[in-house]
Amino acid sequence: MNVFRFPVSSFLSFAGACALVLAFAVFPVRLEAQKTPQRPDPELVRKVVEEDDFDEYALPEVFDPLEPLNRLTFKFNEGVYDYVLRPVSKGYEKVVPKPVRSGLTNFFDNIKFPVRFVGCVLQGKFRRAGKETGKFVVNTLGGLGGFIRQSDNVPELADLPREDIGQAFGRWGIGAGPYLVLPILGPGSVRDTVGQVGDSLLNPVGWRVTKEEVFGGWEVQTAVYATDIINQTPDLLRTFDAAAGKNAIDPYIATRNAYLQYREAAVKQ
């Protein structure tokens, strides 16, 4: 999942999602949410924006032919974030303890293993694909289905760079294409938007086995999706704020550059 994006379905089942989240409160363990290329630390994004000599995140050539339309969408998104997402996020953080939120982050990250595995294979990173498999097994069997990141205790499996289909396209030499700002979903590119479709198909939450969904009927699937996205919202908002920058002369340019720099670095890892 793109770190800057906010899927619409998350707002439709807030009550049901919170019920699911609270159900996980029975795990009284200290957990730390993973921050990886697709879930960056807001402080890292701030460095990308502010430090011109951060060579690893050098700004690629910007192709933004739709800038006037993108700017309008950007302003619309800011309003949605300020008047819808932030209140939801604050309420969620107030109700749900941090260890539970972190455990859910780890759980959903773990079940999205197929996205990372296929992303590695498509780039010819077979050794990393093997490590991703090992990480999934360790966290699933030793971490309560992924709620605890036991892989952090294995040096070879800790802090593996995340891979996705959009990165694979970039590795193949496919350019990012025009920069896009989509309503609510946020910044992206043509390449990454197409890659996001592949990521969604590889997400087990939406898989079907014969006629039965992996996560039950559509009601359960909607609640699971909503739980995942609502749980991500606080970090996503902090990432957006770090990218836009409170002191930025032009928040649109700051966010665009941070996104493009970050995706360029992810492709090169």
C-alpha positions as CSV (number, residue, x, y, z in Angstrom):
1,M,0.0,0.0,0.0
2,N,1.2,3.5,-0.9
3,V,2.2,5.4,2.2
4,F,0.6,8.6,1.2
5,R,-2.8,7.1,0.2
6,F,-6.1,7.0,2.1
7,P,-8.5,4.4,0.7
8,V,-12.1,5.5,0.8
9,S,-13.5,2.3,2.2
10,S,-12.0,3.0,5.6
11,F,-14.6,5.6,6.4
12,L,-17.6,3.4,5.8
13,S,-17.2,1.0,8.7
14,F,-15.6,3.0,11.6
15,A,-17.8,1.6,14.3
16,G,-17.4,-2.1,13.2
17,A,-13.7,-1.6,12.8
18,C,-13.2,-0.1,16.3
19,A,-15.1,-3.1,17.7
20,L,-12.6,-5.4,15.9
21,V,-9.7,-3.4,17.2
22,L,-10.9,-3.5,20.8
23,A,-11.3,-7.2,20.5
24,F,-7.5,-7.5,20.1
25,A,-6.9,-5.7,23.4
26,V,-6.6,-9.1,25.1
27,F,-3.0,-9.2,23.9
28,P,-1.2,-7.3,26.7
29,V,2.2,-7.2,25.0
30,R,4.5,-4.4,24.1
31,L,4.6,-4.0,20.4
32,E,6.3,-1.6,18.0
33,A,4.8,-0.9,14.6
34,Q,7.1,-1.4,11.7
35,K,8.3,1.6,9.7
36,T,9.6,0.5,6.3
37,P,9.7,2.0,2.8
38,Q,5.9,1.7,2.4
39,R,5.4,2.9,6.0
40,P,8.1,5.5,6.5
41,D,9.0,7.3,9.7
42,P,7.6,10.8,9.4
43,E,11.0,12.0,10.6
44,L,12.6,10.4,7.6
45,V,10.1,12.2,5.3
46,R,11.0,15.4,7.0
47,K,14.7,14.8,6.2
48,V,13.8,14.1,2.6
49,V,12.1,17.5,2.4
50,E,14.6,19.6,4.3
51,E,18.1,18.2,3.7
52,D,19.2,19.0,0.2
53,D,22.4,16.9,0.5
54,F,20.4,13.7,1.3
55,D,21.8,12.0,-1.9
56,E,20.0,8.7,-1.4
57,Y,16.7,10.6,-2.0
58,A,17.8,12.8,-4.9
59,L,14.8,14.3,-6.6
60,P,14.1,12.7,-10.0
61,E,12.9,14.6,-13.0
62,V,9.4,16.0,-12.3
63,F,6.7,15.4,-14.9
64,D,3.5,17.2,-13.7
65,P,1.5,18.1,-16.8
66,L,-1.7,18.0,-14.7
67,E,-0.5,20.5,-12.1
68,P,-3.5,22.8,-12.1
69,L,-6.0,19.9,-11.6
70,N,-3.6,18.2,-9.2
71,R,-3.5,21.4,-7.1
72,L,-7.3,21.6,-6.9
73,T,-7.4,18.0,-5.8
74,F,-4.6,18.6,-3.3
75,K,-6.7,21.4,-1.7
76,F,-9.7,19.2,-1.6
77,N,-7.7,16.4,0.1
78,E,-6.4,18.9,2.7
79,G,-10.0,19.7,3.7
80,V,-10.9,16.0,4.0
81,Y,-7.8,15.3,6.1
82,D,-8.5,18.3,8.4
83,Y,-12.2,17.9,8.9
84,V,-12.7,14.2,8.5
85,L,-9.6,12.1,9.0
86,R,-8.0,14.1,11.8
87,P,-11.1,13.8,14.1
88,V,-11.4,10.1,13.3
89,S,-7.7,9.6,13.9
90,K,-7.7,11.5,17.3
91,G,-10.7,9.5,18.4
92,Y,-9.2,6.2,17.4
93,E,-5.9,7.0,19.2
94,K,-7.8,8.0,22.3
95,V,-9.9,4.8,22.4
96,V,-7.4,2.2,21.2
97,P,-4.2,1.7,23.2
98,K,-0.9,2.1,21.4
99,P,0.2,-1.6,21.9
100,V,-3.0,-2.7,20.3
101,R,-2.5,-0.3,17.3
102,S,1.1,-1.5,16.9
103,G,0.0,-5.1,17.1
104,L,-2.6,-4.6,14.4
105,T,0.0,-2.8,12.2
106,N,2.3,-5.8,12.5
107,F,-0.5,-8.2,11.8
108,F,-1.7,-6.5,8.6
109,D,1.9,-6.0,7.5
110,N,2.5,-9.8,8.0
111,I,-0.5,-11.0,6.0
112,K,0.6,-8.8,3.0
113,F,3.6,-11.0,2.6
114,P,2.5,-12.0,-0.9
115,V,2.9,-8.4,-2.2
116,R,6.4,-8.2,-1.0
117,F,7.4,-11.7,-2.1
118,V,6.1,-11.2,-5.6
119,G,7.7,-7.8,-5.7
120,C,11.0,-9.3,-4.9
121,V,10.7,-12.1,-7.4
122,L,9.7,-9.8,-10.3
123,Q,12.9,-7.8,-9.6
124,G,15.0,-10.9,-9.5
125,K,15.7,-10.4,-5.8
126,F,15.4,-14.1,-5.0
127,R,17.5,-14.0,-1.8
128,R,15.4,-11.2,-0.4
129,A,12.3,-13.2,-1.4
130,G,13.6,-16.1,0.7
131,K,14.2,-13.7,3.6
132,E,10.6,-12.4,3.3
133,T,9.4,-16.0,3.4
134,G,11.4,-16.6,6.5
135,K,10.2,-13.4,8.1
136,F,6.6,-14.4,7.4
137,V,7.1,-17.9,9.0
138,V,8.8,-16.5,12.1
139,N,6.2,-13.9,12.7
140,T,3.2,-16.1,12.0
141,L,4.4,-19.1,14.1
142,G,6.2,-17.2,16.8
143,G,4.4,-13.9,16.9
144,L,0.7,-14.8,17.5
145,G,-0.1,-14.8,13.8
146,G,2.0,-11.7,13.2
147,F,0.9,-9.4,16.0
148,I,4.4,-9.5,17.4
149,R,7.4,-8.9,15.1
150,Q,9.6,-11.8,16.3
151,S,11.7,-11.4,13.1
152,D,13.3,-8.3,14.8
153,N,15.2,-10.8,16.9
154,V,16.8,-12.4,13.8
155,P,19.4,-10.0,12.3
156,E,19.0,-11.3,8.8
157,L,15.3,-10.7,8.8
158,A,15.1,-7.4,10.6
159,D,14.3,-4.2,8.7
160,L,14.0,-5.7,5.3
161,P,13.2,-3.1,2.6
162,R,9.6,-3.4,1.4
163,E,8.9,-4.3,-2.2
164,D,5.8,-3.8,-4.3
165,I,4.6,-4.1,-7.9
166,G,5.2,-0.4,-8.6
167,Q,8.8,-0.7,-7.5
168,A,9.2,-3.8,-9.8
169,F,7.9,-1.7,-12.7
170,G,10.5,1.0,-11.9
171,R,13.2,-1.7,-11.7
172,W,12.3,-2.8,-15.2
173,G,13.0,0.7,-16.5
174,I,9.4,1.9,-16.7
175,G,9.2,5.5,-15.8
176,A,6.9,6.9,-13.2
177,G,4.9,8.8,-15.8
178,P,2.8,11.8,-15.0
179,Y,2.4,12.8,-11.3
180,L,-1.1,12.4,-10.1
181,V,-3.1,13.6,-7.0
182,L,-6.2,11.5,-6.7
183,P,-9.2,12.5,-4.5
184,I,-8.7,11.3,-0.9
185,L,-6.1,8.7,-2.1
186,G,-3.4,11.4,-2.4
187,P,-0.2,11.6,-4.4
188,G,0.9,9.0,-6.9
189,S,2.0,8.4,-10.4
190,V,0.6,6.5,-13.4
191,R,3.1,3.7,-12.8
192,D,2.4,3.4,-9.1
193,T,-1.3,3.5,-9.6
194,V,-1.2,0.6,-11.9
195,G,1.1,-1.2,-9.5
196,Q,-1.4,-0.6,-6.7
197,V,-3.9,-2.7,-8.7
198,G,-1.4,-5.6,-8.6
199,D,-0.8,-5.0,-4.9
200,S,-4.5,-5.2,-4.2
201,L,-4.9,-8.5,-6.1
202,L,-2.1,-10.0,-4.1
203,N,-3.5,-8.8,-0.7
204,P,-4.9,-12.0,1.0
205,V,-7.8,-10.0,2.5
206,G,-9.5,-10.0,-0.9
207,W,-8.6,-13.6,-2.0
208,R,-11.2,-16.2,-2.7
209,V,-10.8,-19.9,-2.3
210,T,-13.4,-21.7,-4.4
211,K,-16.6,-19.8,-3.3
212,E,-15.4,-18.8,0.2
213,E,-13.5,-15.7,0.9
214,V,-10.4,-16.0,3.1
215,F,-11.8,-13.6,5.6
216,G,-15.4,-14.6,5.3
217,G,-18.3,-12.7,3.7
218,W,-18.3,-9.1,2.4
219,E,-19.3,-7.8,5.8
220,V,-16.2,-9.3,7.5
221,Q,-13.9,-8.2,4.6
222,T,-15.2,-4.7,4.8
223,A,-14.6,-4.6,8.5
224,V,-11.1,-6.0,8.1
225,Y,-10.2,-3.5,5.4
226,A,-11.6,-0.7,7.5
227,T,-9.6,-1.8,10.6
228,D,-6.4,-1.9,8.5
229,I,-6.9,1.6,7.0
230,I,-8.2,3.3,10.2
231,N,-5.3,1.8,12.1
232,Q,-2.9,3.3,9.5
233,T,-4.5,6.8,9.5
234,P,-2.6,8.4,12.4
235,D,0.8,7.5,10.9
236,L,-0.4,8.4,7.4
237,L,-1.5,11.9,8.6
238,R,1.8,12.4,10.4
239,T,3.6,11.4,7.2
240,F,1.5,13.8,5.1
241,D,2.3,16.6,7.6
242,A,6.0,15.8,7.5
243,A,5.9,15.9,3.7
244,A,3.9,19.1,3.3
245,G,5.9,20.8,6.0
246,K,4.4,23.5,8.3
247,N,6.9,26.0,7.1
248,A,6.8,25.1,3.4
249,I,6.3,28.0,1.0
250,D,4.3,25.7,-1.3
251,P,2.9,22.5,0.5
252,Y,1.9,21.1,-2.9
253,I,5.4,21.2,-4.2
254,A,6.9,20.0,-0.9
255,T,4.5,17.0,-0.9
256,R,5.1,16.2,-4.6
257,N,8.9,16.3,-4.2
258,A,8.8,14.2,-1.0
259,Y,6.7,11.5,-2.7
260,L,8.8,11.4,-5.9
261,Q,12.0,11.3,-3.9
262,Y,10.8,8.5,-1.7
263,R,9.5,6.3,-4.5
264,E,12.8,6.9,-6.4
265,A,14.8,5.7,-3.4
266,A,12.5,2.7,-2.9
267,V,13.0,1.6,-6.5
268,K,16.8,1.8,-6.2
269,Q,17.0,-0.2,-2.9
